[in-house]
Amino acid sequence: MLTVSATKHRGAFLLNAQFELPTPGVVALFGRSGCGKTTLVNVIAGLLAADSGHVALDDTVLLDTNRGINVPPERRRIGYVFQEARLFPHMSVAANLRYALKRAAVAPFIGLDRVVDLLDLTPLMGRRTHALSGGERQRVAIGRALLSQPSLLLLDEPLASLDASRREEVLPYLETLRDQLAIPMVYVGHNFEEVLRLATHLVLMDAGKTVAQGNLSEMSLHPGVRAIIGAEAVGAIVDGTVLGTDLSSGLTRVQVGQGELKVQFPEAAPGTRLRVQLLARDLIVATAHPRQISVRNSLPGVIISITSDVDDSDLIAIDIGGLLIMARVTKAATHELGLAPGLPVWALVKTASLRPHVI
């Protein structure tokens, strides 16, 4: 368990934040620019002194101002990946990596060959860092952080300086680290697509405070998250289990709640856990079981609530068997269909609108 509690005054700004992360896992600190995410990460790293606070990873206390404990940054066994790679420009990639390995304060639990393999760094090893692309530099920076033998990895918007194509280049490597290494991670991000793909836990921050936290599925429905990501990205994130392949269509069948989704993810074996984002704008609500339609996915459920939304529309919260999803419909449709809490409905979604990710 990673436990963090910290207060810090910086001029007129006050950080007053607390969160817990069941480990191993990836907690995303999410909020608008200036809400204190980087300040909080720097307190965790020991790069910024807290006015008061407590930071502990399992049984190891890194900071406890009440007890006078403040472990120096270099002894906290924390790997830090910044927005900029901060590599040594006069060294090759291999030398940058070996430097981190030599300075590690503990016996290696992850070796150079493993890191090179995980991050696909072999073609880069002999090159100088100034000759690398932005995505390549960040992969090397992640590798260097791993070779410091960290018990915790902090990533402060590591993809912020990259364009969309370079972000797509690096994201799969971060997913690999999450899936193959048991190192807890704190990820600072403002791009919800990154958070969706990486995080297991989300902490919502606003004006220096942690206003809500929970698993990603729960937090995707939080009004504060919805306000940040905008109406077009509002929806639910559901985790499901691959059942197998639908022989007639070749699509992958995924159990979610009491229903099934058919998605395009042919490499997923039965039992694989997948995460799917169901955007409210993509869902259609039917009050009768649909027949003879092109939409491949029909999830049975019950309306839980109806709330007014943007542009003369409503958000319909639907329980599909222990999971909540959201559909946006016009107020006219709400009235004409007689939509109300407690009404059984079917949520329809096109396969082409779904982008599943392994979790």
FENKATA-V427175 format. One record per backbone hydrogen bond with DSSP energy under -0.5 kcal/mol. NH is the residue of the N-H (numbers start at 1). CO is the residue of the C=O. E is the energy in kcal/mol with one decimal. If there is no record, write none. Layout:
BEGIN
nh co e
NH CO E
NH CO E
END
This chain:
BEGIN
nh co e
2 21 -2.6
3 1 -0.6
3 56 -2.9
4 19 -2.6
5 54 -2.1
6 17 -2.6
7 52 -2.6
8 15 -1.9
10 13 -3.0
13 10 -1.9
15 8 -3.0
16 14 -0.5
16 208 -3.0
17 6 -2.3
19 4 -2.3
21 2 -2.3
27 185 -2.6
28 26 -0.5
28 201 -2.7
29 27 -0.5
29 187 -2.4
30 28 -0.7
30 203 -2.9
31 189 -0.5
35 32 -1.6
40 36 -2.3
41 37 -2.2
42 38 -2.5
43 39 -1.7
44 40 -2.1
45 41 -2.4
46 42 -0.8
46 43 -0.5
47 42 -1.8
48 42 -1.5
51 7 -2.2
52 7 -1.4
54 5 -3.0
55 63 -2.3
56 3 -2.4
57 60 -2.6
58 1 -3.1
58 56 -0.6
60 57 -2.4
61 59 -0.7
62 55 -2.8
62 60 -0.6
63 55 -1.8
64 69 -2.8
65 53 -2.2
67 64 -0.8
68 64 -0.6
69 64 -2.4
70 68 -0.5
71 62 -2.4
75 72 -1.8
76 73 -1.4
79 152 -2.6
81 154 -2.9
82 80 -0.5
89 87 -0.7
91 88 -1.3
93 124 -0.5
93 127 -2.2
94 125 -2.3
96 92 -2.3
97 93 -2.2
98 94 -2.6
99 95 -2.1
100 96 -1.4
101 97 -1.9
102 98 -2.6
103 99 -1.6
104 100 -0.6
104 101 -0.8
115 111 -2.1
116 112 -2.7
117 113 -2.1
118 114 -2.9
119 115 -2.3
120 117 -0.7
121 116 -2.4
122 116 -0.5
124 121 -1.8
125 121 -0.9
125 122 -0.9
127 124 -2.1
129 91 -1.2
131 128 -1.5
132 129 -1.6
137 133 -2.5
138 134 -2.0
139 135 -1.9
140 136 -2.1
141 137 -2.5
142 138 -2.4
143 139 -2.3
144 140 -2.7
145 141 -2.1
146 142 -2.2
147 143 -2.1
148 144 -0.5
148 145 -0.9
149 146 -1.7
151 77 -3.0
152 77 -1.1
153 184 -2.3
154 79 -3.5
155 186 -2.9
156 81 -2.6
157 155 -1.1
157 188 -1.6
160 157 -1.6
162 159 -1.6
167 163 -2.4
168 164 -2.2
169 165 -1.1
170 166 -1.7
171 167 -2.7
172 168 -0.7
173 170 -1.1
174 170 -1.5
175 171 -2.3
176 172 -2.0
177 173 -2.1
178 174 -2.2
179 175 -2.2
180 176 -2.4
181 177 -2.0
184 151 -0.6
184 182 -0.6
185 25 -2.4
186 153 -2.5
187 27 -3.3
187 185 -0.5
188 155 -3.2
188 186 -0.5
189 29 -1.6
189 187 -0.6
192 190 -0.7
194 191 -0.6
195 191 -1.7
196 192 -2.9
197 193 -1.8
198 194 -1.8
199 195 -2.3
200 26 -2.8
201 26 -1.9
202 214 -2.9
203 28 -3.0
204 202 -0.5
204 212 -3.0
205 30 -2.9
205 203 -0.5
206 209 -2.6
208 35 -1.9
209 206 -1.9
210 16 -0.8
211 204 -2.2
211 209 -0.8
212 204 -1.2
214 202 -1.7
216 200 -1.0
219 215 -2.5
220 216 -1.8
221 218 -1.3
222 219 -1.4
226 222 -2.4
227 223 -2.2
228 224 -1.1
229 225 -2.4
230 226 -1.5
233 230 -1.1
234 231 -1.0
235 220 -0.5
236 278 -2.2
238 236 -0.5
238 276 -2.8
240 274 -3.0
241 255 -1.5
242 272 -2.8
243 253 -3.1
244 253 -1.1
246 251 -3.3
247 245 -0.7
249 246 -0.6
250 246 -3.2
252 263 -2.9
253 244 -3.0
254 261 -2.9
255 241 -3.0
256 254 -0.5
256 259 -2.4
258 320 -3.2
259 256 -2.3
261 254 -2.6
263 252 -2.6
263 261 -0.6
265 263 -1.1
268 265 -1.8
269 267 -0.5
271 242 -2.7
272 269 -2.2
274 240 -2.5
274 272 -0.5
275 357 -3.4
276 238 -2.9
278 236 -3.1
278 276 -0.6
279 277 -0.7
280 234 -2.7
281 234 -0.5
282 279 -1.4
283 279 -0.6
283 280 -0.8
284 348 -2.4
286 346 -2.5
297 349 -0.9
298 296 -0.5
299 347 -2.9
300 298 -0.6
301 345 -2.5
302 319 -1.9
303 343 -2.3
304 317 -3.5
305 317 -1.1
307 315 -2.1
309 313 -3.2
313 309 -0.5
313 310 -0.6
314 329 -3.4
315 307 -3.1
316 314 -0.6
316 327 -3.4
317 305 -2.5
317 315 -0.6
318 316 -0.5
318 325 -2.8
319 302 -3.0
320 318 -0.6
320 323 -3.0
325 318 -2.3
327 316 -2.0
328 280 -2.2
329 314 -2.2
329 327 -0.6
331 312 -1.9
334 330 -2.1
335 331 -2.2
336 332 -2.9
337 333 -2.5
338 334 -0.6
338 335 -0.5
339 334 -2.0
342 303 -3.3
343 340 -2.0
345 301 -2.6
346 286 -2.6
347 299 -2.8
348 284 -3.3
348 346 -0.6
349 297 -1.6
353 350 -1.2
354 351 -1.9
357 275 -2.2
359 273 -2.1
END
